[in-house]
């Protein structure tokens, strides 16, 4: 089964049909690229792309 990405916050969801970050059920399998954030508080990249919690995120999401 392909991982899905949330169309709102770009979080990659491996199980289920609800995003654990924004609680949206608007998920898509049409995404490209992945970024993994380990420490969102000290990451300049996470702040620049407005990611507030650690995890896997899609770089580009179509939905």
N, CA, C and O atoms as a GROMACS GRO file, in nm:
protein
  252
    1UNK      N    1   0.084  -0.119   0.000
    1UNK     CA    2   0.000   0.000   0.000
    1UNK      C    3   0.089   0.125   0.000
    1UNK      O    4   0.185   0.134   0.076
    2UNK      N    5   0.056   0.219  -0.085
    2UNK     CA    6   0.136   0.341  -0.096
    2UNK      C    7   0.105   0.436   0.018
    2UNK      O    8  -0.009   0.447   0.063
    3UNK      N    9   0.208   0.504   0.064
    3UNK     CA   10   0.188   0.606   0.168
    3UNK      C   11   0.110   0.722   0.109
    3UNK      O   12   0.120   0.751  -0.010
    4UNK      N   13   0.034   0.788   0.193
    4UNK     CA   14  -0.045   0.903   0.151
    4UNK      C   15   0.012   1.028   0.215
    4UNK      O   16   0.076   1.022   0.320
    5UNK      N   17  -0.012   1.142   0.152
    5UNK     CA   18   0.030   1.271   0.208
    5UNK      C   19  -0.093   1.358   0.230
    5UNK      O   20  -0.186   1.357   0.150
    6UNK      N   21  -0.091   1.431   0.338
    6UNK     CA   22  -0.200   1.522   0.370
    6UNK      C   23  -0.193   1.643   0.277
    6UNK      O   24  -0.085   1.700   0.258
    7UNK      N   25  -0.304   1.681   0.219
    7UNK     CA   26  -0.305   1.794   0.127
    7UNK      C   27  -0.299   1.927   0.201
    7UNK      O   28  -0.271   2.030   0.140
    8UNK      N   29  -0.324   1.928   0.331
    8UNK     CA   30  -0.319   2.051   0.410
    8UNK      C   31  -0.179   2.081   0.464
    8UNK      O   32  -0.126   2.190   0.445
    9UNK      N   33  -0.118   1.981   0.532
    9UNK     CA   34   0.011   2.007   0.599
    9UNK      C   35   0.128   1.928   0.541
    9UNK      O   36   0.241   1.944   0.586
   10UNK      N   37   0.103   1.843   0.443
   10UNK     CA   38   0.204   1.762   0.372
   10UNK      C   39   0.262   1.648   0.456
   10UNK      O   40   0.359   1.586   0.411
   11UNK      N   41   0.210   1.618   0.571
   11UNK     CA   42   0.256   1.507   0.654
   11UNK      C   43   0.230   1.377   0.580
   11UNK      O   44   0.122   1.358   0.525
   12UNK      N   45   0.328   1.287   0.577
   12UNK     CA   46   0.311   1.156   0.514
   12UNK      C   47   0.248   1.063   0.617
   12UNK      O   48   0.300   1.045   0.727
   13UNK      N   49   0.136   1.004   0.576
   13UNK     CA   50   0.060   0.915   0.664
   13UNK      C   51   0.079   0.772   0.616
   13UNK      O   52   0.045   0.739   0.502
   14UNK      N   53   0.134   0.689   0.702
   14UNK     CA   54   0.162   0.551   0.665
   14UNK      C   55   0.045   0.457   0.693
   14UNK      O   56   0.025   0.359   0.621
   15UNK      N   57  -0.034   0.487   0.797
   15UNK     CA   58  -0.149   0.402   0.834
   15UNK      C   59  -0.270   0.490   0.858
   15UNK      O   60  -0.259   0.601   0.911
   16UNK      N   61  -0.385   0.440   0.820
   16UNK     CA   62  -0.509   0.511   0.847
   16UNK      C   63  -0.544   0.611   0.740
   16UNK      O   64  -0.475   0.625   0.640
   17UNK      N   65  -0.654   0.680   0.764
   17UNK     CA   66  -0.705   0.777   0.667
   17UNK      C   67  -0.721   0.915   0.726
   17UNK      O   68  -0.796   0.997   0.673
   18UNK      N   69  -0.651   0.942   0.836
   18UNK     CA   70  -0.658   1.073   0.902
   18UNK      C   71  -0.517   1.120   0.933
   18UNK      O   72  -0.434   1.043   0.980
   19UNK      N   73  -0.490   1.247   0.907
   19UNK     CA   74  -0.360   1.305   0.935
   19UNK      C   75  -0.344   1.322   1.087
   19UNK      O   76  -0.432   1.379   1.151
   20UNK      N   77  -0.234   1.273   1.144
   20UNK     CA   78  -0.215   1.287   1.288
   20UNK      C   79  -0.181   1.429   1.333
   20UNK      O   80  -0.191   1.460   1.451
   21UNK      N   81  -0.140   1.515   1.240
   21UNK     CA   82  -0.102   1.652   1.273
   21UNK      C   83  -0.223   1.746   1.270
   21UNK      O   84  -0.255   1.810   1.371
   22UNK      N   85  -0.291   1.754   1.157
   22UNK     CA   86  -0.400   1.851   1.142
   22UNK      C   87  -0.539   1.786   1.148
   22UNK      O   88  -0.640   1.856   1.139
   23UNK      N   89  -0.544   1.656   1.164
   23UNK     CA   90  -0.668   1.580   1.177
   23UNK      C   91  -0.756   1.583   1.052
   23UNK      O   92  -0.875   1.555   1.059
   24UNK      N   93  -0.698   1.618   0.938
   24UNK     CA   94  -0.771   1.621   0.812
   24UNK      C   95  -0.781   1.479   0.754
   24UNK      O   96  -0.694   1.396   0.779
   25UNK      N   97  -0.885   1.454   0.678
   25UNK     CA   98  -0.895   1.326   0.608
   25UNK      C   99  -0.874   1.345   0.458
   25UNK      O  100  -0.906   1.257   0.378
   26UNK      N  101  -0.819   1.460   0.420
   26UNK     CA  102  -0.789   1.489   0.280
   26UNK      C  103  -0.647   1.443   0.249
   26UNK      O  104  -0.552   1.520   0.255
   27UNK      N  105  -0.634   1.314   0.215
   27UNK     CA  106  -0.505   1.253   0.187
   27UNK      C  107  -0.498   1.214   0.040
   27UNK      O  108  -0.601   1.184  -0.021
   28UNK      N  109  -0.378   1.213  -0.015
   28UNK     CA  110  -0.359   1.177  -0.155
   28UNK      C  111  -0.234   1.090  -0.171
   28UNK      O  112  -0.140   1.100  -0.092
   29UNK      N  113  -0.235   1.006  -0.273
   29UNK     CA  114  -0.116   0.927  -0.306
   29UNK      C  115  -0.032   0.997  -0.412
   29UNK      O  116   0.070   0.944  -0.455
   30UNK      N  117  -0.076   1.114  -0.454
   30UNK     CA  118  -0.007   1.191  -0.558
   30UNK      C  119   0.084   1.295  -0.494
   30UNK      O  120   0.048   1.412  -0.480
   31UNK      N  121   0.204   1.251  -0.456
   31UNK     CA  122   0.302   1.340  -0.394
   31UNK      C  123   0.441   1.300  -0.440
   31UNK      O  124   0.464   1.187  -0.484
   32UNK      N  125   0.535   1.396  -0.430
   32UNK     CA  126   0.674   1.371  -0.472
   32UNK      C  127   0.770   1.427  -0.370
   32UNK      O  128   0.744   1.531  -0.309
   33UNK      N  129   0.881   1.359  -0.352
   33UNK     CA  130   0.987   1.404  -0.265
   33UNK      C  131   0.951   1.390  -0.118
   33UNK      O  132   0.834   1.398  -0.081
   34UNK      N  133   1.052   1.370  -0.036
   34UNK     CA  134   1.028   1.354   0.106
   34UNK      C  135   1.137   1.426   0.185
   34UNK      O  136   1.255   1.424   0.148
   35UNK      N  137   1.095   1.488   0.294
   35UNK     CA  138   1.190   1.548   0.386
   35UNK      C  139   1.157   1.492   0.524
   35UNK      O  140   1.040   1.480   0.562
   36UNK      N  141   1.261   1.457   0.599
   36UNK     CA  142   1.241   1.404   0.733
   36UNK      C  143   1.293   1.508   0.832
   36UNK      O  144   1.410   1.547   0.827
   37UNK      N  145   1.206   1.552   0.921
   37UNK     CA  146   1.241   1.650   1.023
   37UNK      C  147   1.255   1.577   1.156
   37UNK      O  148   1.162   1.512   1.201
   38UNK      N  149   1.372   1.588   1.217
   38UNK     CA  150   1.397   1.525   1.346
   38UNK      C  151   1.374   1.621   1.462
   38UNK      O  152   1.318   1.584   1.564
   39UNK      N  153   1.417   1.745   1.445
   39UNK     CA  154   1.407   1.845   1.552
   39UNK      C  155   1.348   1.972   1.493
   39UNK      O  156   1.420   2.057   1.441
   40UNK      N  157   1.216   1.985   1.502
   40UNK     CA  158   1.150   2.097   1.437
   40UNK      C  159   1.176   2.230   1.506
   40UNK      O  160   1.162   2.336   1.444
   41UNK      N  161   1.213   2.228   1.633
   41UNK     CA  162   1.239   2.352   1.706
   41UNK      C  163   1.370   2.418   1.666
   41UNK      O  164   1.379   2.541   1.665
   42UNK      N  165   1.471   2.339   1.632
   42UNK     CA  166   1.603   2.394   1.599
   42UNK      C  167   1.636   2.387   1.450
   42UNK      O  168   1.747   2.423   1.410
   43UNK      N  169   1.542   2.343   1.369
   43UNK     CA  170   1.566   2.329   1.226
   43UNK      C  171   1.525   2.456   1.151
   43UNK      O  172   1.409   2.498   1.156
   44UNK      N  173   1.621   2.516   1.082
   44UNK     CA  174   1.590   2.634   1.002
   44UNK      C  175   1.498   2.597   0.885
   44UNK      O  176   1.409   2.674   0.850
   45UNK      N  177   1.520   2.481   0.826
   45UNK     CA  178   1.438   2.436   0.715
   45UNK      C  179   1.294   2.413   0.760
   45UNK      O  180   1.200   2.452   0.689
   46UNK      N  181   1.275   2.351   0.874
   46UNK     CA  182   1.139   2.328   0.925
   46UNK      C  183   1.067   2.459   0.949
   46UNK      O  184   0.948   2.470   0.921
   47UNK      N  185   1.137   2.558   0.999
   47UNK     CA  186   1.075   2.689   1.022
   47UNK      C  187   1.042   2.757   0.890
   47UNK      O  188   0.938   2.822   0.878
   48UNK      N  189   1.130   2.742   0.793
   48UNK     CA  190   1.110   2.806   0.663
   48UNK      C  191   0.988   2.750   0.590
   48UNK      O  192   0.914   2.823   0.525
   49UNK      N  193   0.968   2.619   0.601
   49UNK     CA  194   0.854   2.559   0.532
   49UNK      C  195   0.737   2.534   0.628
   49UNK      O  196   0.643   2.460   0.596
   50UNK      N  197   0.744   2.595   0.745
   50UNK     CA  198   0.636   2.598   0.843
   50UNK      C  199   0.592   2.460   0.889
   50UNK      O  200   0.473   2.428   0.887
   51UNK      N  201   0.689   2.378   0.932
   51UNK     CA  202   0.661   2.248   0.989
   51UNK      C  203   0.686   2.257   1.138
   51UNK      O  204   0.795   2.296   1.182
   52UNK      N  205   0.585   2.222   1.217
   52UNK     CA  206   0.594   2.241   1.361
   52UNK      C  207   0.622   2.116   1.442
   52UNK      O  208   0.644   2.125   1.563
   53UNK      N  209   0.622   1.998   1.379
   53UNK     CA  210   0.649   1.876   1.455
   53UNK      C  211   0.732   1.779   1.373
   53UNK      O  212   0.723   1.779   1.250
   54UNK      N  213   0.812   1.696   1.439
   54UNK     CA  214   0.898   1.601   1.369
   54UNK      C  215   0.818   1.499   1.288
   54UNK      O  216   0.703   1.469   1.321
   55UNK      N  217   0.879   1.447   1.183
   55UNK     CA  218   0.816   1.344   1.103
   55UNK      C  219   0.856   1.351   0.958
   55UNK      O  220   0.945   1.426   0.920
   56UNK      N  221   0.788   1.270   0.875
   56UNK     CA  222   0.812   1.268   0.732
   56UNK      C  223   0.709   1.357   0.663
   56UNK      O  224   0.590   1.351   0.692
   57UNK      N  225   0.759   1.439   0.570
   57UNK     CA  226   0.672   1.532   0.498
   57UNK      C  227   0.701   1.525   0.350
   57UNK      O  228   0.815   1.506   0.308
   58UNK      N  229   0.596   1.541   0.270
   58UNK     CA  230   0.610   1.546   0.124
   58UNK      C  231   0.655   1.685   0.083
   58UNK      O  232   0.615   1.784   0.145
   59UNK      N  233   0.737   1.692  -0.019
   59UNK     CA  234   0.783   1.822  -0.069
   59UNK      C  235   0.678   1.881  -0.162
   59UNK      O  236   0.650   2.001  -0.156
   60UNK      N  237   0.620   1.800  -0.248
   60UNK     CA  238   0.518   1.848  -0.342
   60UNK      C  239   0.397   1.757  -0.332
   60UNK      O  240   0.410   1.634  -0.341
   61UNK      N  241   0.279   1.815  -0.315
   61UNK     CA  242   0.155   1.739  -0.303
   61UNK      C  243   0.055   1.789  -0.406
   61UNK      O  244   0.029   1.908  -0.418
   62UNK      N  245  -0.001   1.694  -0.482
   62UNK     CA  246  -0.111   1.727  -0.573
   62UNK      C  247  -0.238   1.672  -0.511
   62UNK      O  248  -0.239   1.559  -0.460
   63UNK      N  249  -0.341   1.747  -0.515
   63UNK     CA  250  -0.462   1.695  -0.454
   63UNK      C  251  -0.576   1.776  -0.483
   63UNK      O  252  -0.686   1.746  -0.439
   0.00000   0.00000   0.00000
